[in-house]
Amino acid sequence: MELPKFILGDNSKCPNAIFVIHTEFPRFIVNLENDTIQWYEDFDTQDQKELQSEAENAIVQATEFYDTEVAKYESE
């Protein structure tokens, strides 16, 4: 099964939280309510700078994905 790059998620135990799941490397879940991130990758210190840049870009893309999805719902 091929997953989309980003998936929106919510949970009744966290009623105000909205999660964006990034399914490609570097895999993570960001909670847009408080901007906390749960990483699902182990980062080597050797690759830290490159991965940090890539991760920052992925987080920006996750936020943009959320904004685009919400705009679609609001226009319906």
PDB file with SEQRES, HELIX, SHEET and CRYST1 records, atoms N, CA, C and O in Angstrom:
SEQRES   1 A   76  MET GLU LEU PRO LYS PHE ILE LEU GLY ASP ASN SER LYS          
SEQRES   2 A   76  CYS PRO ASN ALA ILE PHE VAL ILE HIS THR GLU PHE PRO          
SEQRES   3 A   76  ARG PHE ILE VAL ASN LEU GLU ASN ASP THR ILE GLN TRP          
SEQRES   4 A   76  TYR GLU ASP PHE ASP THR GLN ASP GLN LYS GLU LEU GLN          
SEQRES   5 A   76  SER GLU ALA GLU ASN ALA ILE VAL GLN ALA THR GLU PHE          
SEQRES   6 A   76  TYR ASP THR GLU VAL ALA LYS TYR GLU SER GLU                  
HELIX    1 AA1 THR A   45  ASP A   47  5                                   3    
HELIX    2 AA2 GLN A   48  SER A   75  1                                  28    
SHEET    1 AA1 4 PHE A   6  ASN A  11  0                                        
SHEET    2 AA1 4 CYS A  14  HIS A  22 -1                                        
SHEET    3 AA1 4 PHE A  28  ASN A  31 -1                                        
SHEET    4 AA1 4 THR A  36  TRP A  39 -1                                        
CRYST1    1.000    1.000    1.000  90.00  90.00  90.00 P 1           1          
ATOM      1  N   MET A   1       0.846  -1.160   0.000  1.00  0.00           N  
ATOM      2  CA  MET A   1       0.000   0.000   0.000  1.00  0.00           C  
ATOM      3  C   MET A   1       0.899   1.233   0.000  1.00  0.00           C  
ATOM      4  O   MET A   1       1.870   1.308   0.753  1.00  0.00           O  
ATOM      5  N   GLU A   2       0.569   2.178  -0.838  1.00  0.00           N  
ATOM      6  CA  GLU A   2       1.310   3.428  -0.883  1.00  0.00           C  
ATOM      7  C   GLU A   2       0.563   4.482  -0.076  1.00  0.00           C  
ATOM      8  O   GLU A   2      -0.604   4.771  -0.342  1.00  0.00           O  
ATOM      9  N   LEU A   3       1.242   5.046   0.903  1.00  0.00           N  
ATOM     10  CA  LEU A   3       0.637   6.067   1.751  1.00  0.00           C  
ATOM     11  C   LEU A   3       0.903   7.453   1.183  1.00  0.00           C  
ATOM     12  O   LEU A   3       1.923   7.671   0.530  1.00  0.00           O  
ATOM     13  N   PRO A   4      -0.007   8.392   1.426  1.00  0.00           N  
ATOM     14  CA  PRO A   4       0.277   9.773   1.057  1.00  0.00           C  
ATOM     15  C   PRO A   4       1.397  10.305   1.951  1.00  0.00           C  
ATOM     16  O   PRO A   4       1.644   9.772   3.033  1.00  0.00           O  
ATOM     17  N   LYS A   5       2.060  11.343   1.497  1.00  0.00           N  
ATOM     18  CA  LYS A   5       3.169  11.922   2.255  1.00  0.00           C  
ATOM     19  C   LYS A   5       2.699  12.477   3.594  1.00  0.00           C  
ATOM     20  O   LYS A   5       3.406  12.352   4.593  1.00  0.00           O  
ATOM     21  N   PHE A   6       1.515  13.090   3.629  1.00  0.00           N  
ATOM     22  CA  PHE A   6       0.963  13.667   4.848  1.00  0.00           C  
ATOM     23  C   PHE A   6      -0.433  13.109   5.100  1.00  0.00           C  
ATOM     24  O   PHE A   6      -1.198  12.877   4.164  1.00  0.00           O  
ATOM     25  N   ILE A   7      -0.757  12.898   6.372  1.00  0.00           N  
ATOM     26  CA  ILE A   7      -2.078  12.441   6.785  1.00  0.00           C  
ATOM     27  C   ILE A   7      -2.514  13.302   7.969  1.00  0.00           C  
ATOM     28  O   ILE A   7      -1.729  13.538   8.888  1.00  0.00           O  
ATOM     29  N   LEU A   8      -3.762  13.770   7.949  1.00  0.00           N  
ATOM     30  CA  LEU A   8      -4.320  14.497   9.090  1.00  0.00           C  
ATOM     31  C   LEU A   8      -4.882  13.501  10.092  1.00  0.00           C  
ATOM     32  O   LEU A   8      -5.431  12.466   9.712  1.00  0.00           O  
ATOM     33  N   GLY A   9      -4.742  13.820  11.375  1.00  0.00           N  
ATOM     34  CA  GLY A   9      -5.283  12.946  12.399  1.00  0.00           C  
ATOM     35  C   GLY A   9      -5.802  13.735  13.586  1.00  0.00           C  
ATOM     36  O   GLY A   9      -5.349  14.846  13.860  1.00  0.00           O  
ATOM     37  N   ASP A  10      -6.757  13.143  14.283  1.00  0.00           N  
ATOM     38  CA  ASP A  10      -7.236  13.714  15.534  1.00  0.00           C  
ATOM     39  C   ASP A  10      -7.549  12.567  16.478  1.00  0.00           C  
ATOM     40  O   ASP A  10      -7.530  11.400  16.085  1.00  0.00           O  
ATOM     41  N   ASN A  11      -7.841  12.913  17.735  1.00  0.00           N  
ATOM     42  CA  ASN A  11      -8.093  11.899  18.736  1.00  0.00           C  
ATOM     43  C   ASN A  11      -8.996  12.503  19.795  1.00  0.00           C  
ATOM     44  O   ASN A  11      -8.767  13.632  20.230  1.00  0.00           O  
ATOM     45  N   SER A  12     -10.018  11.773  20.219  1.00  0.00           N  
ATOM     46  CA  SER A  12     -10.963  12.300  21.201  1.00  0.00           C  
ATOM     47  C   SER A  12     -10.315  12.548  22.563  1.00  0.00           C  
ATOM     48  O   SER A  12     -10.844  13.319  23.364  1.00  0.00           O  
ATOM     49  N   LYS A  13      -9.186  11.911  22.834  1.00  0.00           N  
ATOM     50  CA  LYS A  13      -8.487  12.146  24.097  1.00  0.00           C  
ATOM     51  C   LYS A  13      -7.735  13.477  24.090  1.00  0.00           C  
ATOM     52  O   LYS A  13      -7.344  13.982  25.142  1.00  0.00           O  
ATOM     53  N   CYS A  14      -7.538  14.037  22.908  1.00  0.00           N  
ATOM     54  CA  CYS A  14      -6.877  15.338  22.754  1.00  0.00           C  
ATOM     55  C   CYS A  14      -7.784  16.203  21.881  1.00  0.00           C  
ATOM     56  O   CYS A  14      -7.462  16.445  20.717  1.00  0.00           O  
ATOM     57  N   PRO A  15      -8.919  16.675  22.423  1.00  0.00           N  
ATOM     58  CA  PRO A  15      -9.943  17.307  21.590  1.00  0.00           C  
ATOM     59  C   PRO A  15      -9.502  18.573  20.865  1.00  0.00           C  
ATOM     60  O   PRO A  15     -10.090  18.910  19.837  1.00  0.00           O  
ATOM     61  N   ASN A  16      -8.503  19.279  21.352  1.00  0.00           N  
ATOM     62  CA  ASN A  16      -8.065  20.506  20.695  1.00  0.00           C  
ATOM     63  C   ASN A  16      -6.889  20.289  19.751  1.00  0.00           C  
ATOM     64  O   ASN A  16      -6.510  21.197  19.010  1.00  0.00           O  
ATOM     65  N   ALA A  17      -6.319  19.109  19.773  1.00  0.00           N  
ATOM     66  CA  ALA A  17      -5.125  18.829  18.977  1.00  0.00           C  
ATOM     67  C   ALA A  17      -5.483  18.390  17.566  1.00  0.00           C  
ATOM     68  O   ALA A  17      -6.476  17.697  17.338  1.00  0.00           O  
ATOM     69  N   ILE A  18      -4.658  18.806  16.640  1.00  0.00           N  
ATOM     70  CA  ILE A  18      -4.729  18.331  15.264  1.00  0.00           C  
ATOM     71  C   ILE A  18      -3.333  17.842  14.923  1.00  0.00           C  
ATOM     72  O   ILE A  18      -2.351  18.561  15.111  1.00  0.00           O  
ATOM     73  N   PHE A  19      -3.247  16.624  14.423  1.00  0.00           N  
ATOM     74  CA  PHE A  19      -1.965  16.020  14.128  1.00  0.00           C  
ATOM     75  C   PHE A  19      -1.762  15.927  12.621  1.00  0.00           C  
ATOM     76  O   PHE A  19      -2.695  15.649  11.867  1.00  0.00           O  
ATOM     77  N   VAL A  20      -0.530  16.165  12.201  1.00  0.00           N  
ATOM     78  CA  VAL A  20      -0.134  15.905  10.822  1.00  0.00           C  
ATOM     79  C   VAL A  20       0.943  14.833  10.892  1.00  0.00           C  
ATOM     80  O   VAL A  20       1.973  15.005  11.545  1.00  0.00           O  
ATOM     81  N   ILE A  21       0.686  13.727  10.209  1.00  0.00           N  
ATOM     82  CA  ILE A  21       1.611  12.600  10.187  1.00  0.00           C  
ATOM     83  C   ILE A  21       2.389  12.653   8.884  1.00  0.00           C  
ATOM     84  O   ILE A  21       1.803  12.686   7.802  1.00  0.00           O  
ATOM     85  N   HIS A  22       3.713  12.662   8.991  1.00  0.00           N  
ATOM     86  CA  HIS A  22       4.594  12.662   7.824  1.00  0.00           C  
ATOM     87  C   HIS A  22       5.087  11.234   7.653  1.00  0.00           C  
ATOM     88  O   HIS A  22       5.777  10.712   8.528  1.00  0.00           O  
ATOM     89  N   THR A  23       4.743  10.592   6.536  1.00  0.00           N  
ATOM     90  CA  THR A  23       4.997   9.163   6.365  1.00  0.00           C  
ATOM     91  C   THR A  23       6.309   8.837   5.661  1.00  0.00           C  
ATOM     92  O   THR A  23       6.691   7.669   5.575  1.00  0.00           O  
ATOM     93  N   GLU A  24       7.000   9.851   5.159  1.00  0.00           N  
ATOM     94  CA  GLU A  24       8.269   9.631   4.477  1.00  0.00           C  
ATOM     95  C   GLU A  24       9.417  10.059   5.389  1.00  0.00           C  
ATOM     96  O   GLU A  24       9.194  10.677   6.429  1.00  0.00           O  
ATOM     97  N   PHE A  25      10.635   9.728   4.996  1.00  0.00           N  
ATOM     98  CA  PHE A  25      11.796  10.103   5.799  1.00  0.00           C  
ATOM     99  C   PHE A  25      11.989  11.607   5.789  1.00  0.00           C  
ATOM    100  O   PHE A  25      11.944  12.212   4.718  1.00  0.00           O  
ATOM    101  N   PRO A  26      12.197  12.221   6.909  1.00  0.00           N  
ATOM    102  CA  PRO A  26      12.180  11.710   8.275  1.00  0.00           C  
ATOM    103  C   PRO A  26      10.753  11.648   8.805  1.00  0.00           C  
ATOM    104  O   PRO A  26      10.035  12.647   8.800  1.00  0.00           O  
ATOM    105  N   ARG A  27      10.352  10.474   9.257  1.00  0.00           N  
ATOM    106  CA  ARG A  27       8.978  10.257   9.704  1.00  0.00           C  
ATOM    107  C   ARG A  27       8.741  10.921  11.053  1.00  0.00           C  
ATOM    108  O   ARG A  27       9.575  10.845  11.956  1.00  0.00           O  
ATOM    109  N   PHE A  28       7.577  11.580  11.175  1.00  0.00           N  
ATOM    110  CA  PHE A  28       7.233  12.247  12.426  1.00  0.00           C  
ATOM    111  C   PHE A  28       5.749  12.532  12.461  1.00  0.00           C  
ATOM    112  O   PHE A  28       5.050  12.436  11.453  1.00  0.00           O  
ATOM    113  N   ILE A  29       5.281  12.889  13.658  1.00  0.00           N  
ATOM    114  CA  ILE A  29       3.937  13.409  13.858  1.00  0.00           C  
ATOM    115  C   ILE A  29       4.101  14.756  14.555  1.00  0.00           C  
ATOM    116  O   ILE A  29       4.803  14.865  15.561  1.00  0.00           O  
ATOM    117  N   VAL A  30       3.452  15.772  14.016  1.00  0.00           N  
ATOM    118  CA  VAL A  30       3.484  17.087  14.642  1.00  0.00           C  
ATOM    119  C   VAL A  30       2.090  17.408  15.170  1.00  0.00           C  
ATOM    120  O   VAL A  30       1.090  17.239  14.471  1.00  0.00           O  
ATOM    121  N   ASN A  31       2.044  17.870  16.402  1.00  0.00           N  
ATOM    122  CA  ASN A  31       0.799  18.310  17.027  1.00  0.00           C  
ATOM    123  C   ASN A  31       0.711  19.808  16.788  1.00  0.00           C  
ATOM    124  O   ASN A  31       1.473  20.572  17.380  1.00  0.00           O  
ATOM    125  N   LEU A  32      -0.201  20.240  15.934  1.00  0.00           N  
ATOM    126  CA  LEU A  32      -0.296  21.647  15.576  1.00  0.00           C  
ATOM    127  C   LEU A  32      -0.876  22.513  16.688  1.00  0.00           C  
ATOM    128  O   LEU A  32      -0.792  23.739  16.622  1.00  0.00           O  
ATOM    129  N   GLU A  33      -1.460  21.895  17.701  1.00  0.00           N  
ATOM    130  CA  GLU A  33      -1.981  22.667  18.827  1.00  0.00           C  
ATOM    131  C   GLU A  33      -0.843  23.331  19.601  1.00  0.00           C  
ATOM    132  O   GLU A  33      -0.942  24.488  20.009  1.00  0.00           O  
ATOM    133  N   ASN A  34       0.246  22.570  19.796  1.00  0.00           N  
ATOM    134  CA  ASN A  34       1.348  23.100  20.600  1.00  0.00           C  
ATOM    135  C   ASN A  34       2.719  22.928  19.939  1.00  0.00           C  
ATOM    136  O   ASN A  34       3.751  23.154  20.570  1.00  0.00           O  
ATOM    137  N   ASP A  35       2.721  22.531  18.676  1.00  0.00           N  
ATOM    138  CA  ASP A  35       3.946  22.382  17.876  1.00  0.00           C  
ATOM    139  C   ASP A  35       4.932  21.356  18.428  1.00  0.00           C  
ATOM    140  O   ASP A  35       6.135  21.471  18.192  1.00  0.00           O  
ATOM    141  N   THR A  36       4.443  20.361  19.155  1.00  0.00           N  
ATOM    142  CA  THR A  36       5.340  19.298  19.600  1.00  0.00           C  
ATOM    143  C   THR A  36       5.482  18.276  18.484  1.00  0.00           C  
ATOM    144  O   THR A  36       4.572  18.078  17.678  1.00  0.00           O  
ATOM    145  N   ILE A  37       6.643  17.630  18.455  1.00  0.00           N  
ATOM    146  CA  ILE A  37       6.959  16.680  17.392  1.00  0.00           C  
ATOM    147  C   ILE A  37       7.395  15.368  18.007  1.00  0.00           C  
ATOM    148  O   ILE A  37       8.196  15.336  18.941  1.00  0.00           O  
ATOM    149  N   GLN A  38       6.859  14.287  17.472  1.00  0.00           N  
ATOM    150  CA  GLN A  38       7.290  12.946  17.837  1.00  0.00           C  
ATOM    151  C   GLN A  38       8.007  12.369  16.622  1.00  0.00           C  
ATOM    152  O   GLN A  38       7.393  12.144  15.579  1.00  0.00           O  
ATOM    153  N   TRP A  39       9.313  12.131  16.763  1.00  0.00           N  
ATOM    154  CA  TRP A  39      10.115  11.602  15.660  1.00  0.00           C  
ATOM    155  C   TRP A  39      10.072  10.085  15.658  1.00  0.00           C  
ATOM    156  O   TRP A  39      10.025   9.460  16.718  1.00  0.00           O  
ATOM    157  N   TYR A  40      10.088   9.495  14.483  1.00  0.00           N  
ATOM    158  CA  TYR A  40      10.137   8.046  14.326  1.00  0.00           C  
ATOM    159  C   TYR A  40      11.382   7.632  13.562  1.00  0.00           C  
ATOM    160  O   TYR A  40      11.386   6.624  12.855  1.00  0.00           O  
ATOM    161  N   GLU A  41      12.423   8.412  13.710  1.00  0.00           N  
ATOM    162  CA  GLU A  41      13.724   8.142  13.098  1.00  0.00           C  
ATOM    163  C   GLU A  41      14.796   8.341  14.159  1.00  0.00           C  
ATOM    164  O   GLU A  41      14.628   9.127  15.091  1.00  0.00           O  
ATOM    165  N   ASP A  42      15.888   7.625  14.006  1.00  0.00           N  
ATOM    166  CA  ASP A  42      17.071   7.855  14.830  1.00  0.00           C  
ATOM    167  C   ASP A  42      18.062   8.632  13.993  1.00  0.00           C  
ATOM    168  O   ASP A  42      18.447   8.198  12.907  1.00  0.00           O  
ATOM    169  N   PHE A  43      18.474   9.783  14.501  1.00  0.00           N  
ATOM    170  CA  PHE A  43      19.390  10.644  13.766  1.00  0.00           C  
ATOM    171  C   PHE A  43      20.814  10.422  14.262  1.00  0.00           C  
ATOM    172  O   PHE A  43      21.086  10.505  15.459  1.00  0.00           O  
ATOM    173  N   ASP A  44      21.717  10.140  13.328  1.00  0.00           N  
ATOM    174  CA  ASP A  44      23.133  10.030  13.652  1.00  0.00           C  
ATOM    175  C   ASP A  44      23.718  11.425  13.795  1.00  0.00           C  
ATOM    176  O   ASP A  44      23.319  12.349  13.086  1.00  0.00           O  
ATOM    177  N   THR A  45      24.656  11.575  14.704  1.00  0.00           N  
ATOM    178  CA  THR A  45      25.292  12.882  14.871  1.00  0.00           C  
ATOM    179  C   THR A  45      26.053  13.288  13.617  1.00  0.00           C  
ATOM    180  O   THR A  45      26.219  14.478  13.348  1.00  0.00           O  
ATOM    181  N   GLN A  46      26.511  12.314  12.853  1.00  0.00           N  
ATOM    182  CA  GLN A  46      27.245  12.586  11.620  1.00  0.00           C  
ATOM    183  C   GLN A  46      26.353  13.278  10.587  1.00  0.00           C  
ATOM    184  O   GLN A  46      26.825  14.153   9.861  1.00  0.00           O  
ATOM    185  N   ASP A  47      25.104  12.913  10.511  1.00  0.00           N  
ATOM    186  CA  ASP A  47      24.173  13.468   9.525  1.00  0.00           C  
ATOM    187  C   ASP A  47      23.263  14.542  10.115  1.00  0.00           C  
ATOM    188  O   ASP A  47      22.300  14.951   9.466  1.00  0.00           O  
ATOM    189  N   GLN A  48      23.542  14.996  11.306  1.00  0.00           N  
ATOM    190  CA  GLN A  48      22.646  15.881  12.044  1.00  0.00           C  
ATOM    191  C   GLN A  48      22.291  17.157  11.273  1.00  0.00           C  
ATOM    192  O   GLN A  48      21.115  17.514  11.207  1.00  0.00           O  
ATOM    193  N   LYS A  49      23.270  17.851  10.690  1.00  0.00           N  
ATOM    194  CA  LYS A  49      22.988  19.125  10.017  1.00  0.00           C  
ATOM    195  C   LYS A  49      22.087  18.932   8.803  1.00  0.00           C  
ATOM    196  O   LYS A  49      21.123  19.676   8.624  1.00  0.00           O  
ATOM    197  N   GLU A  50      22.388  17.948   7.976  1.00  0.00           N  
ATOM    198  CA  GLU A  50      21.574  17.697   6.789  1.00  0.00           C  
ATOM    199  C   GLU A  50      20.163  17.285   7.174  1.00  0.00           C  
ATOM    200  O   GLU A  50      19.193  17.757   6.581  1.00  0.00           O  
ATOM    201  N   LEU A  51      20.043  16.417   8.152  1.00  0.00           N  
ATOM    202  CA  LEU A  51      18.725  15.959   8.588  1.00  0.00           C  
ATOM    203  C   LEU A  51      17.940  17.073   9.262  1.00  0.00           C  
ATOM    204  O   LEU A  51      16.718  17.131   9.124  1.00  0.00           O  
ATOM    205  N   GLN A  52      18.608  17.949   9.981  1.00  0.00           N  
ATOM    206  CA  GLN A  52      17.922  19.056  10.626  1.00  0.00           C  
ATOM    207  C   GLN A  52      17.292  19.962   9.580  1.00  0.00           C  
ATOM    208  O   GLN A  52      16.149  20.392   9.735  1.00  0.00           O  
ATOM    209  N   SER A  53      18.020  20.250   8.533  1.00  0.00           N  
ATOM    210  CA  SER A  53      17.494  21.086   7.454  1.00  0.00           C  
ATOM    211  C   SER A  53      16.323  20.402   6.764  1.00  0.00           C  
ATOM    212  O   SER A  53      15.292  21.023   6.505  1.00  0.00           O  
ATOM    213  N   GLU A  54      16.491  19.128   6.471  1.00  0.00           N  
ATOM    214  CA  GLU A  54      15.427  18.360   5.815  1.00  0.00           C  
ATOM    215  C   GLU A  54      14.192  18.271   6.709  1.00  0.00           C  
ATOM    216  O   GLU A  54      13.064  18.371   6.226  1.00  0.00           O  
ATOM    217  N   ALA A  55      14.403  18.083   8.002  1.00  0.00           N  
ATOM    218  CA  ALA A  55      13.286  17.991   8.943  1.00  0.00           C  
ATOM    219  C   ALA A  55      12.553  19.323   9.042  1.00  0.00           C  
ATOM    220  O   ALA A  55      11.322  19.350   9.063  1.00  0.00           O  
ATOM    221  N   GLU A  56      13.281  20.412   9.102  1.00  0.00           N  
ATOM    222  CA  GLU A  56      12.639  21.722   9.172  1.00  0.00           C  
ATOM    223  C   GLU A  56      11.766  21.959   7.943  1.00  0.00           C  
ATOM    224  O   GLU A  56      10.652  22.472   8.053  1.00  0.00           O  
ATOM    225  N   ASN A  57      12.277  21.584   6.779  1.00  0.00           N  
ATOM    226  CA  ASN A  57      11.515  21.720   5.538  1.00  0.00           C  
ATOM    227  C   ASN A  57      10.249  20.859   5.585  1.00  0.00           C  
ATOM    228  O   ASN A  57       9.184  21.302   5.157  1.00  0.00           O  
ATOM    229  N   ALA A  58      10.361  19.644   6.098  1.00  0.00           N  
ATOM    230  CA  ALA A  58       9.210  18.745   6.184  1.00  0.00           C  
ATOM    231  C   ALA A  58       8.149  19.299   7.136  1.00  0.00           C  
ATOM    232  O   ALA A  58       6.955  19.143   6.882  1.00  0.00           O  
ATOM    233  N   ILE A  59       8.564  19.935   8.215  1.00  0.00           N  
ATOM    234  CA  ILE A  59       7.614  20.517   9.165  1.00  0.00           C  
ATOM    235  C   ILE A  59       6.876  21.690   8.526  1.00  0.00           C  
ATOM    236  O   ILE A  59       5.672  21.849   8.723  1.00  0.00           O  
ATOM    237  N   VAL A  60       7.591  22.506   7.768  1.00  0.00           N  
ATOM    238  CA  VAL A  60       6.950  23.608   7.042  1.00  0.00           C  
ATOM    239  C   VAL A  60       5.933  23.051   6.052  1.00  0.00           C  
ATOM    240  O   VAL A  60       4.822  23.568   5.942  1.00  0.00           O  
ATOM    241  N   GLN A  61       6.313  21.995   5.331  1.00  0.00           N  
ATOM    242  CA  GLN A  61       5.397  21.366   4.379  1.00  0.00           C  
ATOM    243  C   GLN A  61       4.176  20.789   5.088  1.00  0.00           C  
ATOM    244  O   GLN A  61       3.066  20.863   4.561  1.00  0.00           O  
ATOM    245  N   ALA A  62       4.364  20.220   6.264  1.00  0.00           N  
ATOM    246  CA  ALA A  62       3.235  19.665   7.034  1.00  0.00           C  
ATOM    247  C   ALA A  62       2.246  20.758   7.409  1.00  0.00           C  
ATOM    248  O   ALA A  62       1.034  20.562   7.325  1.00  0.00           O  
ATOM    249  N   THR A  63       2.761  21.901   7.820  1.00  0.00           N  
ATOM    250  CA  THR A  63       1.898  23.020   8.177  1.00  0.00           C  
ATOM    251  C   THR A  63       1.161  23.546   6.950  1.00  0.00           C  
ATOM    252  O   THR A  63      -0.026  23.862   7.025  1.00  0.00           O  
ATOM    253  N   GLU A  64       1.855  23.639   5.832  1.00  0.00           N  
ATOM    254  CA  GLU A  64       1.221  24.083   4.583  1.00  0.00           C  
ATOM    255  C   GLU A  64       0.151  23.087   4.141  1.00  0.00           C  
ATOM    256  O   GLU A  64      -0.912  23.490   3.669  1.00  0.00           O  
ATOM    257  N   PHE A  65       0.425  21.793   4.289  1.00  0.00           N  
ATOM    258  CA  PHE A  65      -0.553  20.756   3.960  1.00  0.00           C  
ATOM    259  C   PHE A  65      -1.817  20.961   4.792  1.00  0.00           C  
ATOM    260  O   PHE A  65      -2.926  20.920   4.259  1.00  0.00           O  
ATOM    261  N   TYR A  66      -1.653  21.179   6.083  1.00  0.00           N  
ATOM    262  CA  TYR A  66      -2.807  21.397   6.955  1.00  0.00           C  
ATOM    263  C   TYR A  66      -3.601  22.620   6.497  1.00  0.00           C  
ATOM    264  O   TYR A  66      -4.825  22.556   6.383  1.00  0.00           O  
ATOM    265  N   ASP A  67      -2.920  23.718   6.237  1.00  0.00           N  
ATOM    266  CA  ASP A  67      -3.605  24.938   5.804  1.00  0.00           C  
ATOM    267  C   ASP A  67      -4.384  24.713   4.512  1.00  0.00           C  
ATOM    268  O   ASP A  67      -5.502  25.209   4.373  1.00  0.00           O  
ATOM    269  N   THR A  68      -3.815  23.981   3.576  1.00  0.00           N  
ATOM    270  CA  THR A  68      -4.483  23.676   2.308  1.00  0.00           C  
ATOM    271  C   THR A  68      -5.711  22.808   2.531  1.00  0.00           C  
ATOM    272  O   THR A  68      -6.764  23.053   1.941  1.00  0.00           O  
ATOM    273  N   GLU A  69      -5.581  21.797   3.376  1.00  0.00           N  
ATOM    274  CA  GLU A  69      -6.703  20.903   3.651  1.00  0.00           C  
ATOM    275  C   GLU A  69      -7.848  21.646   4.334  1.00  0.00           C  
ATOM    276  O   GLU A  69      -9.012  21.454   3.982  1.00  0.00           O  
ATOM    277  N   VAL A  70      -7.524  22.483   5.298  1.00  0.00           N  
ATOM    278  CA  VAL A  70      -8.560  23.243   6.001  1.00  0.00           C  
ATOM    279  C   VAL A  70      -9.259  24.191   5.034  1.00  0.00           C  
ATOM    280  O   VAL A  70     -10.479  24.349   5.099  1.00  0.00           O  
ATOM    281  N   ALA A  71      -8.509  24.820   4.144  1.00  0.00           N  
ATOM    282  CA  ALA A  71      -9.110  25.716   3.172  1.00  0.00           C  
ATOM    283  C   ALA A  71     -10.094  24.966   2.270  1.00  0.00           C  
ATOM    284  O   ALA A  71     -11.128  25.518   1.893  1.00  0.00           O  
ATOM    285  N   LYS A  72      -9.786  23.725   1.925  1.00  0.00           N  
ATOM    286  CA  LYS A  72     -10.696  22.919   1.104  1.00  0.00           C  
ATOM    287  C   LYS A  72     -12.001  22.651   1.845  1.00  0.00           C  
ATOM    288  O   LYS A  72     -13.080  22.748   1.258  1.00  0.00           O  
ATOM    289  N   TYR A  73     -11.910  22.316   3.126  1.00  0.00           N  
ATOM    290  CA  TYR A  73     -13.114  22.060   3.922  1.00  0.00           C  
ATOM    291  C   TYR A  73     -13.962  23.312   4.085  1.00  0.00           C  
ATOM    292  O   TYR A  73     -15.190  23.252   4.032  1.00  0.00           O  
ATOM    293  N   GLU A  74     -13.304  24.434   4.282  1.00  0.00           N  
ATOM    294  CA  GLU A  74     -14.035  25.689   4.479  1.00  0.00           C  
ATOM    295  C   GLU A  74     -14.732  26.162   3.217  1.00  0.00           C  
ATOM    296  O   GLU A  74     -15.749  26.851   3.297  1.00  0.00           O  
ATOM    297  N   SER A  75     -14.202  25.805   2.046  1.00  0.00           N  
ATOM    298  CA  SER A  75     -14.803  26.254   0.788  1.00  0.00           C  
ATOM    299  C   SER A  75     -15.982  25.379   0.368  1.00  0.00           C  
ATOM    300  O   SER A  75     -16.726  25.745  -0.542  1.00  0.00           O  
ATOM    301  N   GLU A  76     -16.160  24.241   1.011  1.00  0.00           N  
ATOM    302  CA  GLU A  76     -17.268  23.344   0.647  1.00  0.00           C  
ATOM    303  C   GLU A  76     -18.575  23.764   1.264  1.00  0.00           C  
ATOM    304  O   GLU A  76     -19.597  23.110   1.052  1.00  0.00           O  
TER     305      GLU A  76                                                      
END                                                                             
